[in-house]
Amino acid sequence: MKPTLIAKVVVDVRTKALNRPFDYVVPEGVKADTGYRVLVSFGRQLTQGYVVGFEAPPQTEREDRKLKPILSVLDDQPILSAELLAMCNWLTDRYVCTMLEAIQSVLPGAFRTVTRDKYVCTQKALHQWLRDEREATAGDSDEGDGDGGDGDGGDSDAEVNDNTGLHDANALPAAILQLLRTLGRKPLSAEQLIARLGPEVMLQLPQAISLGLVTEVFTQRDKVNDRFEAFLTTDLSSEQLAAEVLRRERRAPKQYRLLQRLLQSGLAERPVSVSALGVRPSDAAVQALIHSGVLGMTQEQVFRDEAWLSQLALASGGKGAKRELTDWQKRALGVITRSLDTKQKQVVVLHGVTGSGKTEVYMQAIDACLTVGRSAIVLVPEISLTPQMVERFTSRFGQTVAVMHSALSAGERKDGWVRVLQGLARVVIGARSAVFAPVVNLGLVVVDEEHEPSYKQEETPFYDAREVAEWRANYHGTVVVYGSATPSLEAMAKVESGRALLTTLPERINQSPMPAVEVVDMREELKSGNRSLFSRALQSGLESCMEAGHQAIVFLNRRGYSAFVLCRNCGERIQCPNCDISLTLHRGQSGDWLSCHYCQYRADVPDTCPACGEQAMRPFGIGTEQVEEHLHRNWPHWRILRMDVDTTRRKGSHHELIHRFERGDADILLGTQMVAKGLDFPNVAFVGVISADTMLAVPDYRANERTFNLLTQVLGRAGRAETTGLTVIQTYRPDHYAVLAAAHHDYGSFYRREKELREAFDYPPYQELSLFLATHAQVNIAKGAAARFERELKRRLSPADATVLSASPSGIGRLENRFRYQVVVKYSQWETVKSSLQEAYAIVSDKMVRLGGTCVLDVNAGRM
């Protein structure tokens, strides 16, 4: 019989050689639609696949085209909408990735299935096993009777099917019989069999399978199962239920007590959760009442994220209450809502100084969006920003909010996705990947702090969440809002070219002035004899702040204790053995250690120099741990919280630290860039920046912009309410234009200076950059791959189309014992170079796979 339909399935096998959909027959009666996950056989393995389309079977089925069927459908409804599939196709074209990589970027990892091989007895084996058991029992009760009365009954009873190759039950080896008894009627995995019978069971399994006694079965489930809760129901009225309670008072006391509690819980009006009663569905009292017809039981899916979202909303204390807008806010809101009404793709750049009320504009724009039946996505750049934002949004919008970011458990991320997919949540808040949320009828995308590099993915596919947001806005005919106190040069280039509208919030909502800023030249501090980490201005500012009962933020964008350890005799640094990077010194209660922040290599601090043998190893550079130590030493009575990667590894730690500081449990919040962005603490009156030069010293054309952005953001944390703000910037380069512009809150002067430099050197946004990176354990192979890519590109592109820079070592030439070489390409139009880049990349990547290396192509790398 010819197949009725052929599904195009992208299989879950990560190799570029399989970057195409494969054909599978849809069996009769199987409901498989576009966007479903399916289980299919691929080669010798079972794997998950994604249905991306269909085609009718050919009129004349060729004999050599033996298509496999879809084995099962894993979803009750499509998890990839037509829009998300179209977006995956766009991702593969824009970021030169496979369709599978695009799909797996869009879907939470919890939707990947786990397939396990198990073994089970066949019907033939069950028949044989049961017969053996009967014979053993008969032999025990009739011992000494030999083969039976007529001389041939024993042989006939012992016969088995000829195709086993065995004609006597006793001919089965004892180990095989033991295997059959262990399996019985229940499938067991290889691990379970080894645990019960020992590793030698793996020698018997192939024999048992060849004899037709055991067969393999496959089970699959999602990495994270849905959670269900049992609810008790009744068809009785309150009066009838009360009568049933009285009827059981003497003869069934457990049923009596349970029914009494159910009556008090309002069972006659609504179902009651079994877990809320503290009982189990299998309890005898519950089952007895169900069998008697008094109670019924249903199961409903419960979502893991709803409970803590409700707690956040209650804890917010009305933070999300609607507020009266200033005139500037009303203008900005009008620009956004007019764009909503046009139902055409529009980009709005909202340039608002710190504390100007951008979040309230976002929320009232979302209100307008929900009013007309559309949904919204709000992106934030850092997980640390999420708690405060989520509190305000859940307080305003309740359970219609879903949160998506990597710090949530896999189950919480899956539940959030499902609630959005089912239309139960219409406001999505999260970090970069939340841009893929399956919202219904998208009406607005807000990209808060749009200048942040964290919106660019750092692994394949190297997507930019801002570009994805604009693609989705174009698909739905809706609005993207880029909000920032320091808009990126890319956003302002859109405004200047007419591709975006600009609206501003130049004042703080409470009319308070921007904080006063003092720039301290640390060279002068040294000359005057101050060798402390803290300038006299910073010490004075902190002390005055504490005396007034306010709080302070101290910012240093480097974690650890010291940047490196160096021998003062010969200059030797302690390097990571796996990476071309110095080990960072860390200090904790358990002592000192050295750590690589790339490969996580860890080592003890040497007493003597490994190069010259002298006891001259000393730490250099400052990290947050060292600042914390000096603060405690100088002011032991101050309460200090440190917030960096090392203190926020545990789930929920961001939220916990922010709330402790917000409640006033600490006087000083010390941290890296986590404390610089988006946080709103009304009692913070002072901000100190330990070293602005840390950010300026990075060898990157974006270093000046990132320094200005970070300084502006962290300075804006002071004086946001009734308190007057003061900030101190410590630097060895007080005359640098990025530092001066941030100190004067002068975005315009910084933008003009930086724009001139970018245009002069053809850097983004005036040219786009793409980066090819080859890695291999052998330096010559990595270097050769980069050189080959350079040659292939130059053969295909003229100098007018693109500038191809020569192959060179990457900024960090070796990571995890793999050498890294790169090629940078500059061009003005992606469409002009796209096919050439794709072809050159395909040639080199195929060769590198065969050589055991890897290579990646990061399109639009300049936004990182």
PyMOL commands that set and color helices and strands:
alter all, ss='L'
color gray80, all
select helices_A, chain A and resi 16-18+82-95+99-106+109-111+123-141+153-158+162-164+169-171+174-183+190-197+201-210+238-247+253-264+274-277+284-291+304-315+327-342+358-371+383-400+410-421+432-436+453-455+465-476+489-496+522-527+536-547+624-634+645-647+653-662+673-675+693-696+703-715+737-743+747-760+779-796+830-850+861-863
alter helices_A, ss='H'
color red, helices_A
select strands_A, chain A and resi 6-11+22-25+37-42+45-55+72-73+113-121+188-189+214-222+227-233+272-273+296-302+346-352+375-379+401-404+427-430+442-448+479-484+501-505+516-521+551-555+564-567+584-588+591-595+602-603+617-620+640-643+668-671+684-689+726-731+768-776+802-804+808-815+818-827+854-858
alter strands_A, ss='S'
color yellow, strands_A
deselect
rebuild
show_as cartoon
